[in-house]
């Protein structure tokens, strides 16, 4: 994810008060500070490597499975 964003001239760094939260920034502005690399509708950062393609994984369900979890951070 980071390599794609950097290839598109986006910047990635954390703020001093949140050192473990890497954010995506415009090339010449400390804005918007998006804390994810994939997002729907973030048109400002689309040209700088943010994509809307989801990361998907598959697993064959068996009779031992008791539930399914669908998750998103947004």
Number of C-alpha atoms within 10 A of each C-alpha: 11 15 11 14 21 15 11 16 16 21 21 20 14 15 11 8 7 9 9 10 15 18 18 25 23 18 15 9 9 10 13 13 19 18 15 15 19 17 18 12 11 14 11 12 23 18 14 20 21 25 20 13 9 10 6 5 5 5 5 5 10 7 5 6 8 7 6 7 4 4 6 5 5 6
